[in-house]
């Protein structure tokens, strides 16, 4: 061991040398000397990125359906806007019809998914048309069904149609 002031043992200098080399490598990476090109490669499919004029929105609703009750809940989306969704019941199966349409054109509607006795559904939608896109629920069981619906996306409104009159009430 060398006890002379200002004179380092070579093994003691290793941590300082490692630190200096690490700093030099970091500086080289920051200066573009990392081997990466300066310009990015163009996207193969530019549709994978979208900028939006509207902020991301989220909505949560608990829908209570007594036996025989029917309802619809929809979000209003412009064509090509994205919706993420999930719904889960309290374990009581319900009929669900996920569909969409343009409210100004009643000549067609689109069915995305129909479930006869489901307790949940998860997914996403890129709206194929401007309009309302959502779920018709019907409780065909003898027990109360509670559906927790969660949606997030670039929608402008949520439309809750409430509980529909029973078919017997129309007679």
C-alpha positions as CSV (number, residue, x, y, z in Angstrom):
1,X,0.0,0.0,0.0
2,X,1.3,3.4,-0.9
3,X,0.8,6.1,1.8
4,X,2.1,9.0,-0.2
5,X,-0.3,12.0,-0.4
6,X,-1.6,12.5,-4.0
7,X,-0.6,9.1,-5.1
8,X,-3.3,6.5,-5.7
9,X,-3.0,2.8,-5.7
10,X,-4.1,1.5,-9.2
11,X,-6.9,-0.7,-7.7
12,X,-8.4,2.3,-5.9
13,X,-8.6,4.2,-9.3
14,X,-10.8,1.6,-10.9
15,X,-14.2,3.0,-9.6
16,X,-13.2,6.5,-10.7
17,X,-12.2,5.3,-14.2
18,X,-15.5,3.3,-14.5
19,X,-17.4,6.5,-13.5
20,X,-15.6,8.6,-16.2
21,X,-16.2,5.9,-18.9
22,X,-19.9,5.7,-18.0
23,X,-20.2,9.5,-18.2
24,X,-18.4,9.6,-21.6
25,X,-20.8,6.9,-22.9
26,X,-23.8,8.7,-21.7
27,X,-22.6,12.0,-23.3
28,X,-22.0,10.1,-26.6
29,X,-25.5,8.7,-26.5
30,X,-27.0,12.2,-25.9
31,X,-25.0,13.5,-28.9
32,X,-26.5,11.0,-31.3
33,X,-23.4,8.8,-31.4
34,X,-25.3,5.8,-30.3
35,X,-25.7,4.2,-33.7
36,X,-29.3,5.3,-34.0
37,X,-30.2,7.2,-37.2
38,X,-31.1,10.9,-36.6
39,X,-34.4,10.6,-38.5
40,X,-37.1,8.0,-37.7
41,X,-38.3,5.5,-40.2
42,X,-41.8,6.4,-41.6
43,X,-44.7,4.4,-40.3
44,X,-45.7,1.5,-42.4
45,X,-49.4,2.2,-41.5
46,X,-50.0,5.8,-40.6
47,X,-53.5,4.9,-39.3
48,X,-51.9,3.4,-36.1
49,X,-51.6,7.0,-34.7
50,X,-54.4,9.4,-34.4
51,X,-54.5,12.9,-32.9
52,X,-57.8,13.9,-31.4
53,X,-59.6,17.2,-31.2
54,X,-61.5,16.0,-28.1
55,X,-60.1,14.9,-24.8
56,X,-60.3,11.3,-23.7
57,X,-63.6,10.7,-21.8
58,X,-64.7,8.1,-19.4
59,X,-68.1,7.2,-18.0
60,X,-69.3,4.6,-15.5
61,X,-72.9,3.6,-15.0
62,X,-74.6,1.1,-12.8
63,X,-77.7,-0.2,-14.5
64,X,-80.3,-1.9,-12.4
65,X,-82.8,-4.2,-14.2
66,X,-85.6,-5.9,-12.4
67,X,-86.9,-9.2,-14.0
68,X,-88.3,-8.4,-17.4
69,X,-86.7,-4.9,-17.6
70,X,-85.1,-3.6,-20.8
71,X,-82.9,-0.6,-21.5
72,X,-80.4,0.9,-23.8
73,X,-77.2,2.9,-23.1
74,X,-75.2,4.4,-26.0
75,X,-72.3,6.6,-26.6
76,X,-72.2,9.1,-29.5
77,X,-69.1,8.7,-31.7
78,X,-67.9,10.2,-34.9
79,X,-66.8,7.7,-37.6
80,X,-63.3,6.2,-36.9
81,X,-63.3,7.3,-33.2
82,X,-62.3,4.7,-30.6
83,X,-64.3,3.3,-27.7
84,X,-63.0,0.9,-25.0
85,X,-65.6,-0.8,-22.9
86,X,-66.3,-3.4,-20.3
87,X,-69.5,-4.4,-18.5
88,X,-70.1,-7.0,-15.8
89,X,-73.3,-8.0,-14.1
90,X,-73.7,-9.1,-10.5
91,X,-73.7,-12.7,-11.7
92,X,-77.2,-12.6,-13.2
93,X,-77.1,-13.4,-16.9
94,X,-78.6,-10.8,-19.2
95,X,-79.4,-10.5,-22.9
96,X,-77.0,-8.0,-24.6
97,X,-77.0,-6.6,-28.1
98,X,-74.0,-4.3,-28.8
99,X,-74.9,-2.3,-31.9
100,X,-74.7,1.0,-33.6
101,X,-76.6,3.3,-36.1
102,X,-76.8,6.8,-37.4
103,X,-79.8,8.3,-35.7
104,X,-80.4,10.4,-38.9
105,X,-80.6,7.4,-41.1
106,X,-83.0,4.6,-40.0
107,X,-82.4,2.5,-43.2
108,X,-79.8,0.4,-41.4
109,X,-78.1,-0.6,-38.1
110,X,-75.0,-2.6,-37.3
111,X,-74.7,-5.4,-34.8
112,X,-71.3,-5.9,-33.3
113,X,-72.1,-8.6,-30.8
114,X,-75.2,-10.4,-29.5
115,X,-75.1,-12.4,-26.3
116,X,-78.1,-14.4,-25.1
117,X,-77.2,-14.9,-21.5
118,X,-74.0,-13.1,-20.6
119,X,-72.5,-11.8,-17.3
120,X,-69.7,-9.7,-18.9
121,X,-68.2,-8.4,-22.1
122,X,-64.9,-6.6,-22.8
123,X,-63.6,-5.0,-25.9
124,X,-63.1,-2.0,-28.2
125,X,-64.7,-0.5,-31.2
126,X,-63.6,1.8,-34.0
127,X,-66.9,3.5,-35.0
128,X,-67.8,2.5,-38.6
129,X,-70.3,5.3,-38.9
130,X,-71.1,8.6,-37.1
131,X,-73.8,7.9,-34.6
132,X,-74.9,6.1,-31.5
133,X,-73.1,2.9,-30.5
134,X,-74.1,0.9,-27.4
135,X,-76.0,-1.8,-25.7
136,X,-79.5,-3.0,-25.4
137,X,-79.9,-5.0,-22.2
138,X,-82.8,-7.3,-21.2
139,X,-83.1,-9.2,-17.9
140,X,-84.8,-12.5,-18.7
141,X,-84.1,-13.9,-15.3
142,X,-86.3,-14.0,-12.1
143,X,-83.7,-12.0,-10.1
144,X,-82.5,-8.4,-10.1
145,X,-79.5,-7.8,-12.4
146,X,-77.0,-5.0,-11.8
147,X,-74.7,-4.2,-14.7
148,X,-71.6,-2.1,-14.2
149,X,-70.8,-0.5,-17.5
150,X,-67.5,1.3,-18.1
151,X,-66.6,3.2,-21.3
152,X,-63.6,5.3,-22.3
153,X,-62.8,6.9,-25.6
154,X,-63.4,9.9,-27.8
155,X,-67.1,10.1,-27.6
156,X,-69.2,13.3,-27.4
157,X,-72.1,12.1,-25.3
158,X,-73.7,9.3,-23.3
159,X,-77.3,8.6,-23.9
160,X,-79.2,6.5,-21.3
161,X,-82.7,5.6,-22.5
162,X,-83.8,4.5,-19.1
163,X,-86.1,1.5,-18.4
164,X,-88.5,0.8,-21.3
165,X,-92.1,0.2,-20.7
166,X,-92.9,-3.5,-20.6
167,X,-94.6,-4.9,-23.7
168,X,-97.7,-5.6,-21.6
169,X,-98.0,-1.9,-20.8
170,X,-98.3,-1.0,-24.5
171,X,-101.5,-3.2,-24.8
